């Protein structure tokens, strides 16, 4: 057994391990009095693995069961102790080699480490003591700091209250001083404003007076609770009115001075006629511009003083009268200076009567437009020298009224020419010229100068209204006196897009058509002449007049066109073309009239008011016939009721052009189709159709083969639209089939009474066979249309020349 080493920690650790002996477990040192030599040494059993007992198979079986009841059996006892010992992470029994290695380890390193740790522990304890002392001092200082802070905060609060009170009293003192200064300045301002003369305007103190008055009035408005504030308010307002009145008087005197200086210079320059226009131009505008330039930068400059009045009008409308006086004086001054120049131009243009209305109007409008442009620039320099701000509305209105006065001679001059103008083309051109300046709107409003630009349309609106009124009047006269009363000629029938030569021969003189005297335009030369003229008028005035007026006029023109076609074109065509071609010619013109009418956005319906004198009289006659006169005389007042019934009645007729032309077009189509169907069905419609049914049916079939292609060709000759051609031919075929079907049913009824007809019925074509027969004919006609060669136009002039030669 090895020798024990004194003070060996390793030896102590190696020895102080639990050991098992005689059913008692030694867990190492359990008491400080027990020495390392008294450790119980267990007999050396047979060597097993560390942390284990010698367990036989029975003991291993117990391991599987962790639950045991006391008292324990031997195997359970060994198992429990073995399980407990295995909880340690080192061997319970060391072999001698390991014990020798442990004993050979030097204790100096471990003892040195232990000594160092002991020193560190002592130093750390000293540091902890010092730290605790410091913390105690800091806690004491924090308590003292909190006490000082609380005392300082109370002092600061008291100081702040005192400072706030001081500031409050200082502000109150300043406000009182300012208030007193406002009221004390009233006497000085009143005394300064009552001094005679206008020299005060040019002093610097006048600007200060205006500023003080503004501040004083604003202060009084904000403090209505002051004693006698209303009295002071009236006095300050009187001072302000006096100040602005001085500005108004000064501006008016300046304008008068300018006028007198320029007028005297103009009188001196009258002797030199050559340079007169240049002199007038320089004096009228340069003198006014030089006045603004000379005083530029000064407070008493004209636009600055005007602005002093203008900016106070926003809150006090009574100052508008002062500015109105200045404006009127300015307008009066400028009007006097411009008057001679304007009337010289008017008199000169009036003498030159060779110009037409359009050129005459354009020259005069250009002259006045130039004047208005220059006057507007001059006006803005005097009254509104600011491009960023818009001109006040009341100033716009004043300026607009003055512009109207300036161009009043233009109104009178042009009106005299307009009311004498009879040419519709000239009136249309003049309306177009005026519409460049004015957009005609349904919602008319007062003219204003928007964005500092001149609205010339408002200035020329009166002229435009005169021209439009004259244009509408001349159109109505032209339609009533020329178109409706026009006597048609054979050469007016332009058929199939053929055009008549303008001259018959080189020697003949072309006579002017009466319809070209007041209106020589015609955009539809292939139509009947009055109809082409009417449609041309509608096309030209479509955007020249108000939409409501145009719709009303369009209804009237369309109604007149239908009357013209019925009583003019149809009658002359019936004489020269025949019944069927005249219907086609009438239908062609109606179709073109409807197509052109659809191009116009007509929304309003024309109302025509008339007096009916016949309805009351007819009612009276009917009363006499029925024998009710005596009863009505006794019961309802007799002759008084009779007089009431005989009074004329007001009748309002609604005329819709689109509906009217559609109705007329349907009637024309119906008449044409009925006429063609009667021609084709003439054999089966005759009275002898029942006596000779077979012969009549054969004649009917021959008519179908000959007349249907002929009608198709004639329709194509007048109408170029494929859809309309198919519509007419298809409806014609349907009417023919219906007519034949009635004829065939009539024969079937006669067969029952006439045995002779039974033999003919087998040879007469049935209705279904007729439908197929007509379908084949029509299909062939439509196919020929698709591959037809170019149509050869007939020159109508040859016919006209032939007629003239025969007549000669």
TORGUZA-45994 format. One line per 5 residues: number of its first residue (from 0); for each residue x, y, z of C-alpha. Coordinates in Angstrom, 3 decimals. Layout:
BEGIN
NUM> X,Y,Z  ... .
//
This chain:
BEGIN
0> 0.000,0.000,0.000  1.416,3.448,-0.904  2.554,6.077,1.589  0.228,8.863,2.419  1.404,12.315,1.408 .
5> 0.897,15.140,3.847  -1.369,17.979,2.754  -1.970,16.264,-0.613  -5.164,17.520,-2.156  -4.971,15.008,-5.000 .
10> -4.534,12.186,-2.514  -7.515,13.481,-0.566  -9.653,13.634,-3.671  -8.572,10.163,-4.748  -9.275,8.691,-1.341 .
15> -12.474,10.548,-0.598  -14.683,8.346,-2.713  -17.643,6.290,-1.690  -16.929,2.665,-0.812  -19.157,-0.210,-0.107 .
20> -18.500,-2.665,2.730  -20.702,-4.910,4.837  -23.885,-3.534,3.515  -22.775,0.043,4.440  -21.922,2.735,2.078 .
25> -19.053,5.166,2.901  -19.459,8.430,1.003  -16.073,9.868,1.930  -15.398,12.507,4.609  -18.563,13.114,6.513 .
30> -16.975,14.910,9.431  -14.167,17.400,9.750  -12.630,15.377,12.649  -12.086,12.242,10.631  -8.601,11.884,9.157 .
35> -7.703,10.459,5.836  -6.102,7.401,7.473  -9.400,6.362,9.086  -11.105,5.749,5.799  -12.719,2.330,5.791 .
40> -11.012,0.089,3.422  -13.094,-2.530,1.778  -11.872,-5.987,1.130  -10.742,-6.436,-2.311  -13.417,-8.333,-4.071 .
45> -13.067,-9.763,-7.435  -12.282,-6.904,-9.887  -15.189,-5.735,-11.916  -15.685,-2.761,-14.129  -15.832,0.618,-12.423 .
50> -19.272,1.937,-11.470  -20.726,-1.582,-11.476  -21.377,-4.621,-9.204  -21.121,-8.271,-9.946  -24.683,-9.005,-11.018 .
55> -25.848,-12.372,-11.970  -28.701,-13.099,-14.276  -31.273,-12.732,-11.530  -29.958,-9.264,-10.641  -30.083,-8.204,-14.273 .
60> -33.685,-9.198,-14.413  -34.455,-6.786,-11.592  -33.078,-3.879,-13.592  -36.022,-4.074,-15.853  -38.334,-3.169,-12.950 .
65> -37.784,0.255,-11.338  -40.550,-0.070,-8.826  -39.702,-1.935,-5.557  -41.461,-2.428,-2.239  -39.849,-2.457,1.192 .
70> -38.472,-4.695,2.643  -35.998,-5.243,-0.183  -34.562,-8.568,-1.133  -30.837,-8.951,-1.442  -30.918,-8.622,-5.159 .
75> -33.103,-5.528,-4.955  -30.770,-4.061,-2.302  -27.690,-4.602,-4.501  -29.466,-3.250,-7.494  -30.518,-0.023,-5.775 .
80> -27.002,0.637,-4.442  -25.474,-0.107,-7.788  -27.859,2.297,-9.424  -26.998,5.017,-6.933  -23.221,4.567,-7.325 .
85> -23.512,4.742,-11.118  -24.766,8.311,-10.775  -21.127,9.488,-10.124  -18.969,10.294,-13.137  -15.719,8.724,-11.879 .
90> -14.581,5.269,-10.856  -15.203,4.203,-7.283  -12.004,2.165,-7.114  -8.649,3.257,-8.527  -5.920,0.861,-9.461 .
95> -2.432,1.276,-7.947  -0.928,2.733,-11.119  -3.389,5.548,-11.141  -2.795,6.204,-7.429  0.949,6.370,-8.060 .
100> 0.492,8.890,-10.870  -1.604,11.038,-8.640  0.919,10.941,-5.805  3.759,11.881,-8.112  2.110,15.170,-9.100 .
105> 3.746,18.222,-7.392  1.667,20.186,-4.903  3.547,23.501,-5.363  1.642,24.568,-8.479  -1.677,23.894,-6.848 .
110> -0.691,25.572,-3.593  0.606,28.577,-5.511  -2.642,28.787,-7.397  -4.516,28.527,-4.110  -2.388,31.346,-2.609 .
115> -3.045,33.592,-5.634  -6.738,32.945,-5.440  -6.692,33.810,-1.767  -4.954,37.118,-2.496  -7.403,37.927,-5.256 .
120> -10.273,37.187,-2.959  -8.901,39.562,-0.338  -8.339,42.308,-2.935  -11.807,41.863,-4.348  -13.286,42.068,-0.864 .
125> -11.393,45.326,-0.282  -12.696,46.698,-3.598  -16.214,45.716,-2.696  -15.903,47.513,0.631  -14.607,50.652,-1.066 .
130> -17.364,50.434,-3.678  -19.987,50.161,-1.000  -18.530,53.234,0.723  -18.634,55.153,-2.607  -22.230,54.111,-3.249 .
135> -23.255,55.339,0.157  -21.603,58.700,-0.594  -23.355,58.863,-3.961  -26.717,58.135,-2.409  -26.138,60.924,0.059 .
140> -25.154,63.320,-2.736  -28.243,62.311,-4.788  -30.501,63.073,-1.849  -28.868,66.472,-1.423  -29.150,67.109,-5.228 .
145> -32.838,66.271,-5.215  -33.383,68.669,-2.371  -31.507,71.453,-4.157  -33.369,70.728,-7.439  -36.758,70.964,-5.782 .
150> -35.827,74.247,-4.149  -34.426,75.585,-7.475  -37.596,74.514,-9.394  -39.800,76.417,-6.993  -37.599,79.451,-7.438 .
155> -37.717,79.090,-11.254  -41.533,78.826,-11.217  -41.829,81.951,-9.156  -39.347,83.753,-11.433  -41.279,82.649,-14.545 .
160> -44.524,83.913,-13.095  -42.930,87.237,-12.381  -41.448,87.455,-15.880  -44.783,86.570,-17.485  -46.493,89.187,-15.406 .
165> -43.852,91.700,-16.454  -44.307,90.814,-20.162  -48.067,91.026,-19.813  -47.822,94.483,-18.326  -45.310,95.536,-20.988 .
170> -47.610,94.338,-23.784  -50.550,96.036,-22.163  -48.498,99.187,-21.917  -47.512,98.936,-25.595  -51.093,98.287,-26.652 .
175> -52.280,101.233,-24.649  -49.578,103.369,-26.201  -50.508,102.199,-29.688  -54.195,102.743,-29.018  -53.543,106.175,-27.673 .
180> -51.294,106.910,-30.638  -54.122,105.953,-33.026  -56.611,108.221,-31.332  -54.075,111.017,-30.804  -53.112,110.947,-34.523 .
185> -56.676,111.776,-35.546  -56.264,115.479,-34.863  -52.978,115.702,-36.788  -54.441,113.844,-39.763  -57.563,116.014,-39.785 .
190> -55.487,119.181,-39.674  -53.224,117.964,-42.517  -56.155,117.005,-44.760  -57.933,120.330,-44.313  -54.970,122.287,-45.715 .
195> -55.828,123.893,-49.077  -54.425,122.785,-52.448  -53.406,119.464,-53.991  -49.731,119.724,-53.101  -50.296,117.365,-50.195 .
200> -50.571,114.476,-52.667  -46.927,114.836,-53.701  -45.601,114.862,-50.131  -44.215,111.766,-48.479  -46.412,112.438,-45.463 .
205> -49.548,111.763,-47.529  -48.583,108.132,-47.972  -48.022,107.884,-44.210  -51.452,109.407,-43.619  -53.105,106.757,-45.800 .
210> -51.267,103.965,-44.008  -52.212,105.347,-40.586  -55.827,105.658,-41.622  -55.860,102.047,-42.805  -54.403,100.836,-39.520 .
215> -56.743,103.026,-37.493  -59.862,101.827,-39.291  -58.728,98.218,-38.972  -58.062,98.736,-35.241  -61.491,100.267,-34.692 .
220> -63.195,97.398,-36.514  -61.405,94.910,-34.232  -62.255,96.752,-30.980  -65.937,97.641,-31.057  -66.060,97.555,-27.228 .
225> -64.167,100.832,-26.734  -66.022,103.835,-25.420  -67.301,106.237,-28.110  -65.810,103.935,-30.792  -68.595,104.714,-33.268 .
230> -67.783,108.392,-33.125  -64.124,107.780,-33.833  -65.036,105.316,-36.574  -67.070,107.972,-38.383  -64.287,110.526,-38.050 .
235> -61.617,108.166,-39.367  -63.843,107.173,-42.275  -64.389,110.826,-43.057  -60.634,111.350,-43.110  -60.210,108.379,-45.456 .
240> -62.922,109.701,-47.748  -61.272,113.105,-47.699  -57.898,111.549,-48.579  -59.288,109.574,-51.486  -61.249,112.599,-52.650 .
245> -57.994,114.542,-52.773  -56.554,111.722,-54.941  -59.611,111.829,-57.178  -59.345,115.620,-57.610  -55.646,115.394,-58.291 .
250> -56.093,112.686,-60.979  -58.910,114.598,-62.669  -56.826,117.782,-62.750  -53.891,115.857,-64.220  -56.121,114.462,-66.986 .
255> -57.510,117.895,-67.753  -54.012,119.317,-67.919  -52.948,116.575,-70.326  -56.007,117.179,-72.493  -55.487,120.929,-72.685 .
260> -51.833,120.527,-73.614  -52.500,117.951,-76.348  -55.546,119.814,-77.706  -53.597,123.060,-78.086  -50.825,121.227,-79.912 .
265> -53.380,119.594,-82.234  -54.861,122.980,-83.124  -51.429,124.317,-83.999  -50.734,121.321,-86.256  -53.953,121.640,-88.322 .
270> -52.219,123.910,-90.838  -49.826,121.192,-91.884  -52.110,118.583,-93.465  -49.285,116.399,-94.787  -47.839,115.607,-91.378 .
275> -51.177,115.820,-89.583  -51.806,112.068,-89.213  -48.318,111.446,-87.840  -48.670,114.372,-85.441  -52.029,113.123,-84.170 .
280> -50.631,109.677,-83.604  -47.690,111.049,-81.616  -49.771,113.443,-79.548  -52.617,111.040,-78.757  -50.460,108.247,-77.398 .
285> -46.891,109.371,-76.829  -47.892,112.304,-74.627  -49.887,110.013,-72.360  -47.074,107.459,-72.250  -44.491,110.141,-71.495 .
290> -46.536,111.359,-68.549  -46.418,107.889,-66.976  -42.687,107.568,-67.675  -41.837,110.947,-66.124  -43.491,110.131,-62.800 .
295> -42.427,106.486,-62.686  -41.183,105.436,-59.262  -43.014,108.252,-57.449  -45.825,107.623,-55.027  -48.021,110.190,-56.790 .
300> -47.659,108.348,-60.103  -51.082,107.976,-61.761  -51.426,104.152,-61.554  -50.227,104.147,-57.914  -52.877,106.657,-56.888 .
305> -55.533,104.719,-58.812  -54.442,101.608,-56.969  -54.863,103.420,-53.628  -58.547,103.872,-54.456  -59.000,100.431,-56.049 .
310> -57.624,98.372,-53.163  -60.037,100.075,-50.719  -63.098,99.457,-52.896  -62.978,95.751,-52.004  -64.152,96.515,-48.459 .
315> -66.031,99.802,-49.054  -68.173,100.005,-52.180  -68.881,103.689,-51.653  -65.408,104.492,-52.989  -66.444,103.208,-56.422 .
320> -67.981,106.611,-57.076  -64.568,108.282,-56.718  -62.937,105.874,-59.175  -65.952,106.183,-61.463  -65.379,109.942,-61.662 .
325> -61.733,109.399,-62.575  -62.663,106.815,-65.214  -65.301,109.061,-66.737  -62.869,111.952,-66.928  -60.301,109.695,-68.589 .
330> -62.863,108.366,-71.086  -64.114,111.883,-71.760  -60.569,113.111,-72.379  -59.699,110.249,-74.710  -63.007,110.491,-76.572 .
335> -62.503,114.169,-77.323  -58.999,113.498,-78.606  -60.149,110.554,-80.782  -63.367,112.082,-82.052  -61.948,114.031,-84.969 .
340> -59.750,111.169,-86.168  -62.678,108.695,-86.056  -65.129,110.895,-87.949  -62.533,111.764,-90.574  -62.134,108.053,-91.280 .
345> -65.906,107.470,-91.316  -66.489,110.305,-93.778  -63.658,109.160,-96.009  -64.902,105.562,-96.104  -68.479,106.692,-96.735 .
350> -67.386,108.571,-99.842  -65.790,105.436,-101.257  -68.978,103.616,-102.252  -67.349,101.338,-104.825  -66.365,98.719,-102.262 .
355> -68.743,95.898,-101.521  -70.169,95.383,-98.045  -67.593,92.806,-96.957  -64.570,94.888,-97.950  -66.157,98.048,-96.557 .
360> -66.889,96.350,-93.233  -63.452,94.764,-93.027  -61.694,98.120,-93.551  -63.747,99.876,-90.912  -63.486,97.011,-88.402 .
365> -59.702,96.946,-88.836  -59.501,100.684,-88.193  -61.565,100.531,-85.011  -59.825,97.364,-83.846  -56.493,99.167,-84.076 .
370> -57.867,102.072,-82.032  -59.267,99.736,-79.367  -55.953,97.845,-79.128  -53.980,101.022,-78.534  -56.565,102.448,-76.160 .
375> -56.543,99.253,-74.138  -52.750,99.390,-73.754  -52.920,103.034,-72.701  -55.740,102.323,-70.269  -53.841,99.480,-68.586 .
380> -50.846,101.747,-68.059  -53.021,104.248,-66.214  -55.470,102.070,-64.320  -54.231,98.496,-64.226  -50.473,98.212,-64.465 .
385> -50.355,94.573,-63.297  -50.138,91.524,-65.525  -50.525,88.978,-62.742  -53.848,90.263,-61.366  -57.041,90.400,-63.371 .
390> -58.871,93.678,-63.830  -61.779,94.280,-61.385  -65.205,93.534,-62.790  -66.612,97.039,-62.347  -63.603,98.486,-64.185 .
395> -64.171,95.926,-66.965  -67.755,97.079,-67.266  -66.772,100.757,-67.434  -64.108,100.080,-70.038  -66.454,97.907,-72.090 .
400> -69.134,100.601,-72.129  -66.582,103.147,-73.278  -65.401,100.862,-76.075  -69.029,100.578,-77.158  -69.261,104.379,-77.272 .
405> -66.066,104.595,-79.332  -67.282,102.185,-81.997  -70.822,103.563,-82.038  -70.076,105.375,-85.355  -69.040,101.983,-86.733 .
410> -72.442,100.546,-85.745  -74.320,103.321,-87.489  -72.179,103.212,-90.626  -72.359,99.449,-91.081  -76.042,99.280,-90.173 .
415> -76.888,101.676,-93.004  -75.077,99.425,-95.462  -76.381,96.167,-93.987  -80.073,97.069,-94.138  -79.652,97.934,-97.835 .
420> -77.806,94.738,-98.737  -79.876,92.196,-100.668  -77.258,89.657,-101.719  -77.372,86.578,-99.499  -73.826,85.500,-100.381 .
425> -72.425,88.850,-99.232  -74.327,88.632,-95.934  -73.003,85.100,-95.350  -69.435,86.261,-95.982  -69.835,89.179,-93.588 .
430> -71.258,86.874,-90.913  -68.259,84.574,-91.324  -65.932,87.566,-91.001  -67.565,88.699,-87.747  -67.586,85.214,-86.259 .
435> -63.789,85.253,-86.190  -64.120,87.692,-83.296  -67.206,86.297,-81.652  -68.308,82.748,-80.887  -72.056,82.611,-80.970 .
440> -73.290,80.763,-77.896  -76.767,79.842,-76.735  -76.017,81.129,-73.233  -75.296,84.802,-73.814  -73.681,86.747,-70.982 .
445> -72.297,90.199,-70.332  -68.997,90.757,-72.039  -65.918,90.953,-69.842  -62.245,91.285,-70.477  -60.836,87.905,-69.555 .
450> -57.209,87.473,-68.631  -56.524,91.091,-69.615  -57.475,90.374,-73.234  -60.068,92.231,-75.288  -63.214,90.301,-76.135 .
455> -63.893,91.708,-79.595  -66.819,89.370,-80.080  -68.788,91.241,-77.429  -67.966,94.571,-79.045  -69.015,93.395,-82.516 .
460> -72.034,91.434,-81.273  -74.453,94.183,-82.255  -73.117,94.203,-85.812  -73.310,90.423,-85.972  -76.919,90.442,-84.797 .
465> -77.805,93.018,-87.446  -76.164,90.927,-90.162  -77.833,87.716,-88.988  -81.232,89.395,-88.799  -80.799,90.800,-92.283 .
470> -79.564,87.417,-93.559  -82.577,85.559,-92.166  -84.943,88.204,-93.540  -83.388,88.053,-97.021  -83.489,84.244,-97.006 .
475> -87.202,84.279,-96.186  -87.844,86.859,-98.913  -85.735,84.846,-101.365  -87.661,81.660,-100.639  -91.098,83.277,-100.683 .
480> -90.574,85.607,-103.640  -88.046,83.738,-105.777  -88.043,80.004,-105.094  -91.724,79.394,-104.432  -92.850,81.691,-107.262 .
485> -90.226,80.397,-109.679  -91.619,79.354,-113.050  -89.755,76.196,-114.101  -88.321,75.674,-117.567  -87.628,72.421,-119.407 .
490> -83.863,72.973,-119.107  -84.225,72.957,-115.295  -84.849,69.202,-115.484  -81.348,67.809,-114.945  -81.772,64.073,-115.146 .
495> -79.264,61.348,-114.430  -76.421,63.709,-113.444  -76.470,65.300,-116.927  -75.296,68.872,-117.096  -76.565,71.469,-119.497 .
500> -74.012,73.571,-121.273  -73.740,77.140,-120.093  -74.143,78.443,-123.627  -76.137,77.196,-126.593  -73.724,78.508,-129.143 .
505> -70.903,80.957,-129.253  -73.068,83.776,-130.590  -75.881,83.541,-128.099  -75.916,85.683,-124.991  -76.523,83.880,-121.714 .
510> -79.458,85.323,-119.853  -78.984,85.557,-116.090  -81.305,83.329,-114.158  -83.580,85.314,-111.809  -82.604,82.993,-108.969 .
515> -78.933,84.057,-109.327  -79.591,87.762,-108.782  -79.638,87.695,-104.979  -77.855,84.381,-104.538  -75.585,83.012,-107.234 .
520> -74.228,79.965,-105.421  -75.442,76.455,-106.131  -73.660,73.458,-104.605  -76.199,70.969,-106.009  -76.177,71.648,-109.719 .
525> -77.636,68.244,-110.621  -80.873,68.902,-108.718  -83.915,70.907,-109.630  -82.624,74.491,-109.527  -84.829,75.950,-106.720 .
530> -84.181,72.842,-104.610  -80.419,73.112,-105.163  -80.530,76.785,-104.173  -82.486,76.029,-100.995  -80.100,73.260,-99.925 .
535> -77.109,75.496,-100.666  -78.572,78.173,-98.394  -79.024,75.638,-95.608  -75.438,74.411,-96.004  -74.018,77.942,-95.912 .
540> -75.910,79.202,-92.859  -75.596,75.980,-90.808  -72.942,77.391,-88.453  -73.587,81.088,-89.035  -76.676,81.574,-86.877 .
545> -78.055,80.381,-83.585  -79.026,76.695,-83.528  -82.622,77.413,-82.508  -83.031,79.974,-85.295  -81.427,77.602,-87.793 .
550> -83.757,74.744,-86.827  -86.782,76.983,-87.229  -85.553,78.234,-90.600  -84.658,74.687,-91.729  -88.209,73.484,-91.049 .
555> -89.569,76.353,-93.110  -87.130,75.779,-95.992  -87.834,72.034,-96.121  -91.572,72.678,-96.087  -91.077,75.152,-98.932 .
560> -88.897,72.690,-100.863  -91.621,70.071,-100.760  -94.091,72.653,-102.038  -91.639,73.684,-104.792  -91.141,70.089,-105.901 .
565> -94.879,69.375,-105.957  -95.997,72.508,-107.753  -92.940,73.164,-109.884  -90.646,70.250,-110.570  -93.342,67.563,-110.674 .
570> -95.639,69.512,-112.991  -92.936,70.430,-115.495  -91.544,66.912,-115.437  -95.060,65.480,-115.941  -95.364,67.553,-119.094 .
575> -91.967,66.685,-120.584  -91.059,63.279,-119.091  -94.302,61.434,-118.650  -96.160,60.221,-115.604  -93.807,57.454,-114.503 .
580> -90.555,59.372,-115.062  -91.999,62.434,-113.351  -92.705,60.334,-110.254  -89.143,59.013,-110.320  -87.772,62.519,-110.774 .
585> -89.862,63.728,-107.845  -88.749,60.745,-105.759  -85.072,61.364,-106.597  -85.232,64.973,-105.400  -87.010,63.961,-102.192 .
590> -84.320,61.356,-101.438  -81.531,63.896,-101.923  -83.428,66.415,-99.784  -83.756,63.876,-96.977  -80.080,62.878,-97.181 .
595> -78.967,66.490,-96.958  -81.348,67.192,-94.092  -79.860,64.318,-92.100  -76.485,66.086,-92.191  -77.904,68.890,-90.035 .
600> -78.418,68.402,-86.322  -82.001,69.647,-86.139  -83.375,69.334,-82.606  -86.186,71.858,-82.341  -89.644,71.725,-83.939 .
605> -91.125,74.779,-85.619  -94.431,76.073,-84.273  -96.619,77.929,-86.745  -99.486,79.979,-85.310  -102.507,80.744,-87.504 .
610> -106.080,82.060,-87.116  -108.955,79.797,-88.103  -112.013,81.826,-89.202  -114.018,78.897,-90.581  -114.431,76.533,-87.627 .
615> -116.794,78.852,-85.699  -118.943,79.607,-88.734  -119.196,75.898,-89.618  -120.312,75.167,-86.070  -123.048,77.814,-86.352 .
620> -124.315,76.340,-89.639  -124.311,72.887,-88.058  -126.406,74.266,-85.162  -128.997,75.645,-87.605  -129.152,72.331,-89.506 .
625> -129.752,70.307,-86.364  -132.482,72.643,-85.158  -130.689,73.408,-81.885  -130.692,77.190,-82.265  -133.915,77.817,-80.313 .
630> -132.796,75.605,-77.420  -129.345,77.196,-77.255  -130.909,80.659,-77.483  -133.098,80.051,-74.446  -130.668,78.063,-72.281 .
635> -127.152,79.422,-72.962  -127.532,83.111,-73.589  -128.612,83.215,-77.203  -126.750,85.651,-79.450  -123.854,86.124,-76.992 .
640> -122.984,82.454,-77.243  -123.474,82.679,-80.992  -120.935,85.511,-81.202  -118.455,83.605,-79.019  -118.640,80.586,-81.283 .
645> -118.134,82.673,-84.405  -114.874,84.208,-83.071  -111.709,82.989,-84.867  -109.546,80.419,-83.078  -105.772,80.407,-82.656 .
650> -104.214,77.195,-83.987  -100.629,76.192,-83.243  -99.302,73.813,-85.888  -96.121,71.891,-85.079  -94.031,71.527,-88.234 .
655> -91.349,68.841,-88.085  -89.234,68.878,-91.243  -87.905,65.354,-90.808  -91.341,63.901,-90.220  -92.836,65.893,-93.078 .
660> -90.247,64.807,-95.634  -90.429,61.206,-94.444  -94.198,61.220,-94.876  -93.922,62.797,-98.333  -91.234,60.284,-99.321 .
665> -93.411,57.356,-98.247  -96.314,58.726,-100.282  -94.093,59.191,-103.357  -92.742,55.639,-103.088  -96.261,54.268,-102.646 .
670> -97.563,56.172,-105.686  -94.654,55.048,-107.871  -94.935,51.401,-106.867  -98.726,51.464,-107.308  -98.400,53.043,-110.759 .
675> -95.867,50.444,-111.908  -97.895,47.595,-110.459  -101.032,48.833,-112.256  -99.158,48.950,-115.566  -97.858,45.397,-115.174 .
680> -101.159,44.025,-113.822  -103.363,45.881,-116.275  -104.526,42.679,-118.085  -105.692,40.953,-114.915  -107.298,44.111,-113.527 .
685> -109.521,44.723,-116.551  -113.228,43.913,-116.480  -112.813,41.192,-119.152  -110.230,39.241,-117.118  -112.888,36.712,-116.045 .
690> -114.086,36.130,-119.588  -110.623,35.502,-121.041  -108.523,34.386,-118.050  -105.950,32.427,-120.050  -105.307,35.234,-122.508 .
695> -105.111,37.804,-119.710  -102.675,35.703,-117.675  -100.430,35.314,-120.721  -100.531,39.068,-121.315  -99.708,39.587,-117.633 .
700> -96.699,37.304,-117.913  -95.538,39.152,-121.042  -95.813,42.433,-119.147  -93.694,41.015,-116.369  -90.947,40.008,-118.778 .
705> -90.916,43.360,-120.557  -92.019,46.004,-118.049  -90.168,44.819,-114.942  -86.682,45.116,-116.548  -87.770,48.429,-118.083 .
710> -88.872,49.790,-114.723  -85.631,48.571,-113.179  -83.652,50.389,-115.846  -85.609,53.617,-115.358  -85.131,53.485,-111.583 .
715> -81.385,53.017,-112.096  -81.381,55.961,-114.467  -82.734,58.336,-111.809  -81.402,56.794,-108.586  -77.831,55.625,-108.037 .
720> -78.178,54.047,-104.599  -78.344,50.244,-104.812  -80.303,49.795,-101.572  -83.067,52.127,-102.705  -83.264,50.415,-106.108 .
725> -83.655,46.978,-104.493  -86.216,48.358,-102.057  -88.371,49.753,-104.868  -88.132,46.645,-107.073  -88.778,44.238,-104.190 .
730> -91.856,46.143,-103.026  -93.074,46.365,-106.618  -92.762,42.593,-106.968  -94.621,42.031,-103.697  -97.479,44.263,-104.833 .
735> -97.654,42.496,-108.217  -97.718,39.099,-106.518  -100.501,40.255,-104.194  -102.528,41.545,-107.153  -102.106,38.290,-109.056 .
740> -102.972,36.287,-105.954  -106.287,38.154,-105.666  -106.928,37.503,-109.360  -106.168,33.787,-108.975  -108.446,33.415,-105.929 .
745> -111.208,35.179,-107.817  -110.878,32.639,-110.641  -111.017,29.766,-108.155  -114.324,31.098,-106.844  -115.701,31.454,-110.379 .
750> -114.764,27.870,-111.243  -117.508,26.609,-108.932  -120.130,28.400,-111.057  -118.516,28.198,-114.503  -117.593,24.781,-115.819 .
755> -115.788,26.329,-118.755  -113.112,27.840,-116.497  -112.005,24.455,-115.208  -110.292,23.754,-118.505  -108.425,27.116,-118.384 .
760> -107.363,26.804,-114.743  -105.005,23.976,-115.589  -103.081,26.217,-117.973  -103.115,29.387,-115.820  -99.937,29.916,-113.790 .
765> -100.264,29.306,-110.064  -99.171,31.837,-107.421  -96.149,29.831,-106.266  -95.022,29.436,-109.877  -95.388,33.188,-110.364 .
770> -93.249,33.857,-107.278  -90.475,31.688,-108.665  -90.826,33.277,-112.085  -90.532,36.824,-110.685  -87.634,35.769,-108.466 .
775> -85.701,34.542,-111.494  -86.324,37.787,-113.373  -85.267,39.966,-110.432  -82.181,37.842,-109.707  -81.095,38.242,-113.311 .
780> -81.564,42.004,-113.067  -79.452,42.222,-109.878  -76.729,40.063,-111.391  -76.598,42.279,-114.452  -76.152,45.298,-112.179 .
785> -73.003,43.798,-110.695  -71.340,43.196,-114.096  -72.943,46.028,-116.062  -70.578,48.056,-118.337  -70.036,51.783,-117.816 .
790> -73.162,53.807,-118.515  -73.086,56.075,-121.558  -74.267,59.559,-120.606  -76.655,61.283,-122.933  -75.773,64.852,-123.850 .
795> -78.923,66.844,-123.293  -77.518,69.837,-125.175  -78.032,67.957,-128.432  -81.747,67.734,-127.694  -81.862,71.407,-126.767 .
800> -80.123,72.383,-130.012  -82.550,70.230,-131.988  -85.551,71.832,-130.338  -84.189,75.303,-131.114  -83.598,74.436,-134.766 .
805> -87.129,73.025,-135.105  -88.627,76.114,-133.516  -86.670,78.368,-135.852 .
//
